Amino acid sequence: MNRCLHKNSSRLWPKVLGAFFFCLGLGVTGTGGTGVAAAAEPGPVISLVIDGKGIPTDVQPLRQNGRMLVPIRVIAESTGADVTYEASNRQVNVTDKGKRIVLLVDSRTAYVDGKRVTLDTPAMIVNQRTVVPIRFVSEALGYRVVWDDRSGVAQIQTKPIGDTAAVIKDATNPYVVQLGDTLTEIAKRHNTTVQEMKKNNFLSSDELTFQQLLFLPKGAKKAEHPLSKEVGDRRLLDDTYYFPFSEVSWYEPYGDSYGSDREWTESNNGSVRNHEGIDIMAPKGTPVYSVADGTINRVGWNTYGGWRVNITDDAGLYRMYYAHLSAYVPGLEIGDTIRAGQLIGFVGDTGYGGTGTVGMFEPHLHFGLYKNSDGLAIDPYYYLKYWEQKKVGSPYS
């Protein structure tokens, strides 16, 4: 890690900034004072999301006077802002998109394009790192900043949000495609049209696959082969559940990988095991959300699942398993209450080895679903396809 010299030097920081820190000038609940979480974290923690990606920092964000402090370098690396540090007068200069911000270490005075402003919290040097106020800096540069109080994570958007994932308008009448089905026959039997079915399901062709999930449009007859017949518990087909990715997250189309062979085992004896979940490929750092209200019953490292978290639903019927995470949000502990749609961690590639093992496979979320009564695994594929129609929205909308 590159470090800025604080004595007898004046260095120009490149766009990939070494180790300066932003102070997240965000309204944070709780008492004032500087400090990190008192309890030990179960694994790596991420407290900052920039443009939809969790950004790790080598020092945990701090709190000062109700404000949150995080590394400046993460802003520079993610946005391309130019930063210089003048050691002789302990001054940080941030320039981006024609804007110039000047902050003085240990001073509440700052300047935006030459105009003097007063900060709630000054720039500081902590553990030989420089930290400065992020809400002030971000908003001065035209970024959008949101504080997620439930997860203890700051979210910053530096550029326009692209197209969000298509969400089916009418998703209350799901139909499972049978052998020999065609769109024409399905439409005829359910008193609707091919055009309405294609529109409601965002289909670009008439081709169907066996056991594909379709949502019949409004006004159609009740599905002859409803999804409820394909799943073990209809109670999970409810609009209180969320998909584990948000509407602005990118992920690859996924199939039913439940029950497929997995050759890696802890004993390395050549045996084959069954895959007890669904893998959804997504970029490392993609935020992961809880699908249901519940309570954390396990969190930390697992040889197979890497950094993982298990959540038992409020009814005590099911356990949801989120595996291969790169990091958690701050402060997760066994016994914590979690709400559906709450940010809990970030996609990674951890697992298949001792603590900290990474790179054994491409980044993805492994989602598992288990009966709480006997621990038996359930194929969550159809539930995920149903929940996919309800996602956490953009925090900036």
N, C-alpha and C positions, 0 to 999 in steps of 0.2 A: 504494500500500500504506500503510495507516495504521500509524503507529509510536507506541509509548508513550513519553512524555517521562520521562526518568530524573532530571531535575533540577527541584526546586521545584514538584513537582506530585503530585497524587494523583488518578488518573483511574479511573472505573468503566468497565471494558471491557464492551461489549455481547456478546451471544451470538456474533456474528460478530466474533471477536477479531482485532485488528490484526496484530501481528507478534511475539508472545511465543512461546517455544518450550518444548516438553517435552523433558526428558532421558529417553530411553527407558531405564529401569532394567532392561534385559534382559541376561541372561547372553550375552555375545558372545565368540566365540573370537578369539584374536589377542592381541597385546601391548597393554598399557595406553597411556595418553597420549592427548592430544586431537589430532584431525586428521581430514582428509577423505582420500578415496582419492588415492594419489599419482599414478596414471595419469589422463590426461584421458579423460572419458567420451565415448562415441560420439554422444551426444545427451542429451535430458532424462532424468533419473533419478528414480524414485520408490522410496522406502525404507519406506513406511508404507501399510498397507492397513487401512481402518476399515470394518467392516460390509460386507466384500466389495468395496470400491472402493478403487483406488489413489489416494492423496491426495498431490498435489504440494506441495512446500515451496520457499520462495524461498532457503533456505540448506540445504545438505546436512547430514544428521545427522552428529553427531560421536561419537567414542568417548572415554570417560574411565573409567579404572580398570575396563576390561572391560565398560563399560556404553555404551549407545547414546543419543545426544541428538538430539531432533527438535523441531520447532516446537510450542509449546503451542497456538497458534491453531488448528491442524488438529483438535485434540481438541475445542476449544470450538465450532468451526464445525460439526463433525460430530455432536456429542452434545448441544449446547444448554447445556453447562455455563457458569455465570457465573464470570467471573474479574475480580478487581480487583488493581491494583498500587499499593502504598503506597510512593512514592518516598522519603519521609522516613526510613523504616526498612528500605527495600529488601525488602519483604515481598510475596509473591504469595499470594492467597487464591483457592481454587477451591471452588465450591459446586455440587453437583448431587445430585438425588434425596435431599435431606435430609442429605447428608454435607458436612462442611466440612474442607478441607485447608489448612494454612498452611505455606508454605515460605519460608525466609529465604535470600536470595542469599548465596553463598559460605559457607553454614553447613550442616553435616550434620544439624542439628536441624530437625525438622518436627513438625507436630501434626495428628492426625486426631481430629476432634470433641473437641478439648481435650487428648487424650492425647499425650504426648511420645514421639517415635520417633527413631531414629538411622538416617540414610541412608548407603548405600555411597558415593554421589556427591552433592555438594551442588548446589543451584540455582546457576547462574552467569549472567553477562552476557557474551556473545560477539558481537563485531561489532555492538555496540549493541542486542543482542537478549537477552532473558532465556530461559534454558533450565533445565528442571527435570526430575526423574526420572519417566519415564512408567510403568514397571512399578509403582512405588510408588503413583503417582497413580491409574493405571488400576485396580489391584486394590483400592485404598482406596475407589474409587467403585463397585466391584462389576463391573468389566469383566473380560473374559477376554483374556489376552495370550499370544501364541505367537511365538517367534522362529524364523524359517525360515533356518537356517544356510546352506543351499545357495545361496539367492538373496540373502542379506543384507537381508531384509525383515522388519519387525515386523508382526504381524497382531493387530488388536484387534477384539473383538466386544463392542458395547455393549448389544445387545438380542437377544432370542431369535431364533435362525435359523428362517426360515420353511420351508415344505415344500421338500424337495430334488427335483430332477428325477427323474422316473420312469425307472428303469433296468430293462430287460427281464431277467427272471430266467433264461430259457433262450434264449441268443442264439447257440447253436452250429450251428443248422440254418437259415440264411437262405434265403428264397425270394423271387424277383423276380416280381411280378405280370405276367401276360401279357394280351394283348387278349382280352376275353370272359370272363376269370376272375371268379368269385364266391367269396365265403367258403365257401358251401355246397359248391361243386365242389372247391375246394382242400382243404377238410377231408375230404371223401369220398375223394379220391385219395390222401391222406396218412394215412389211418387215425386221424383225430383228430376233434374236434368244433368247431363254430363257436364255442361258448362258451369252450372252452379257447384257441382262437386269439385271440379278442377279449380275453380276460383276459391272455394273455401279451404282447400288443402294445398294451395299454391303449387299445383301440378302443371308441369310444362309438357307432358305427354300423356298418352292414354295407357301406357304400360303399367302393370301392377305386378307385385310379387306376393307369393303365398304368405299369409299371416301379416301382411302389411296393415298398418292401422290407418283407417280413414275416418274423418269426422263428417257425418252427414250434415248438409246445410239446414238452416232453419226452415221449418215447414215440412221436412221429410218425415216419412213414417219411422217408427221406432225400429232400430237396427235388428235385422233378423239374426245376425250373429254378433251380438254385443260383446264389448270388451269384458264385461262382468263375467262372462262364461269362461274366459281364458285365464282369469286370475284367481288366486286362492282366497282373497279377502276383499270384498267390495268396499269395505270401510276405507281402504287406502285410495280409492277413486273418489277423492273429495277435494274441493277447492281450497281447503286449508293448507294443503301441501304445496311446496315450492320446488322448482327445478334447482339443482345445485349451482348453476351458472346464471348470471344476470342476462338481461336482454341486450346488453351492449358487449357481452363477452363473445369471443370467437372460439369455436370448437369444431372438430371434425364430425361429420355424420357418423353415428355409431350403430352397431348391430347388436344382436344378442350373443354376447360372448360367454354367457353363463354356462358352466358345465364343460367348457373346452379344456383341453389338456394344458398343464403347466409343468415343465420339466425341472425347473429349479426347485430344490428342496434344501432345507437346512442341513440335512445329513449328507447331501451330495452322493447318495447311494444309487442314483440312476432311476429311482422310482418316479412315477407320474402322478400328479394330483389334479383334482378338479378345480376349475376356476369358480370361486364362489362370489361372483359379482359381475358388474358391467364396467368396462373400461371406456372412458371418454377422453380422447386425445385432445389436448389443449396446450397452449404455450405456458412455459414455466412462469409462475407468478400470477396466473389467472385467479381472481378471487373465487373462493368456494363458500357457498351459503348452506345453512342447515335447511333440510327439506321439511322439518317438522318441529313443533314445540317439544321440548324434552329436557333431559338432564344428562350431563356428561358422566359416563360410568368408567371410561378409560381414556387416557390421553398420554402421549409420549411415544417412545420407540417400540416398534415391533419388527422382528427379523424379516418377515415377509412384507409387511405393509409400510415399513419405514416410519416416518413421522405420521401418526394417525390419530384419529379421535373417534370414539364410539359414543353415540347419544341414544339413550333409551327414551322412547316417546312418552308423552304425558300419561297416556292410558296404561303404560307398562306392558304393552303387547309386543313391541318391536324394538330392535336395536338397529340403528343406522351406522354404517361403518365407512369412514372417509379415509382413504389411504394414499400413500406415496406423496404426501404434502411436502413442500419445500420449507414451509414455516407456518406458525399459528399467528392469530391475532394476540395481543398482549393479555396476560392474566388468566388464561384458561386453566381451570382446576376441576378435578373430580368433584361432583356434586353441584357444579354450576348449573343454573337454569338457562336454557337456550331457547330462543324463539324462532319459529319458522321464518326464513328469509334473513336470518342474522348471519353476518360475515363471521366465519370461524377460522379460515386458513387460506392457503394458496397452493395451487397446483405445483407439483415437483416431480422428481425422479428418484426418490429415496426408497431404500429397501433392498431385500435380497442380500443381507449381510449384517455385519455388526453395526453398532450405532454410528450414524453418519455416512453410511454407504450410499453413494449416488452413481448415476450413469449406467446402471445395469439394463436400462430400457429407456425409451423415449418418454418425455414428460406426459403424464395423464392423471386423471382422477379415477381411482378405483372406488366404485360405490357398491357396498354390500348391504343386504337386508336380511335380518335374522329374526326368528321367533324368540321372544324373550323367555318363554316358558321352558323350552328345551334346547335352545341354541341352534336349531336347524336352519340352514340357509334357505332363502327363498329367491327365486329368479325375479329381480327387480325391473327387468327390461320393459314390460308393458306399463308398469307404474311410472317409470321415468318418461316414457313416451307421452303418457297422460299428463304428468306434472309439467312436461315441457311447455305446455300452453300457459303456465303461470310462472313468471320469472320476476325477480327483483328488478325494478325499473332503474333508470339512471338517477344517481343522487343529485344531479344538477337540474332535473326537470321540475 
